[in-house]
Amino acid sequence: MTIEDAHQLLNEWVPNERLRLHMKQVAAVMKAWAIEKENADEKTALKWELAGLLHDADWEKYPEDHCRIIIEKLEAINIDPEIIHCIASHGPRYFGVEPNNTMDKMIYAFDELSGFVHASALIRPTRYEGMDVNSVKKKLKNLAFAAQVNRDDIADALSRINASLEELIEFVINHQKGVS
């Protein structure tokens, strides 16, 4: 699957513009992490990007069957099993699929955190410009702020990787701020 094919699928399956933005942001962060932190080649970075871009493709239309529907679709068109497993593992508590490699663990880490950082940016007059890690960390402690973001999932994901919360927040801020 090319990135163009994935964007076409995204536009067909996800009418909600905010959800599409979230998926594009996760894709950008995943691709950047693969390249910058994992020294991934172009083919591998594309896998990371595709998993991020399509991870919530069935959420809006099929919330009761999220991730099953998108996985069935991707299996039917013979998408790389690593991408499919990554998508299936982005919420192990919900989908019963454990993250078992770095790509899986990073989508799990970035999914909730990306949304939280974006929510934090939306309440700032300058959005991402000048946003700092400590302000995001402070908001994470306020359970009323972006209450739909599961802090337990963020903590669980962090326990599975070799990166600090501060490093991830900074990475997300720097790599999703220009995504539209």
KAVEN-V107707 format. One record per backbone hydrogen bond with DSSP energy under -0.5 kcal/mol. CO is the residue of the C=O (numbers start at 0). NH is the residue of the N-H. If there is no record, write none. Layout:
# KAVEN-V107707
co | nh
CO | NH
CO | NH
This chain:
# KAVEN-V107707
co | nh
1 | 5
2 | 6
3 | 7
4 | 8
5 | 9
6 | 10
7 | 11
8 | 12
9 | 13
12 | 14
14 | 16
15 | 19
16 | 20
17 | 21
18 | 22
19 | 23
20 | 24
21 | 25
22 | 26
23 | 27
24 | 28
25 | 29
26 | 30
27 | 31
28 | 32
29 | 33
30 | 34
31 | 35
32 | 36
32 | 37
33 | 39
34 | 38
40 | 44
41 | 45
42 | 46
43 | 47
44 | 48
45 | 49
46 | 50
47 | 51
48 | 52
49 | 53
50 | 54
53 | 56
55 | 58
55 | 59
57 | 61
61 | 64
62 | 65
64 | 67
64 | 68
66 | 70
67 | 71
68 | 72
69 | 73
70 | 74
71 | 75
72 | 76
73 | 78
74 | 77
79 | 82
79 | 83
80 | 84
81 | 85
82 | 86
83 | 87
84 | 88
86 | 89
88 | 91
90 | 93
90 | 94
91 | 95
95 | 97
100 | 104
101 | 105
102 | 106
103 | 107
104 | 108
105 | 109
106 | 110
107 | 111
108 | 112
109 | 113
110 | 114
111 | 115
112 | 116
113 | 117
114 | 118
115 | 119
116 | 120
117 | 121
118 | 122
120 | 123
123 | 126
125 | 128
127 | 130
131 | 135
132 | 136
133 | 137
134 | 138
135 | 139
136 | 140
137 | 140
137 | 141
138 | 141
140 | 142
141 | 144
143 | 146
145 | 148
148 | 150
149 | 153
150 | 154
151 | 155
152 | 156
153 | 157
154 | 158
155 | 159
156 | 159
157 | 160
160 | 162
163 | 167
164 | 168
165 | 169
166 | 170
167 | 171
168 | 172
169 | 173
170 | 174
171 | 175
172 | 176
175 | 178
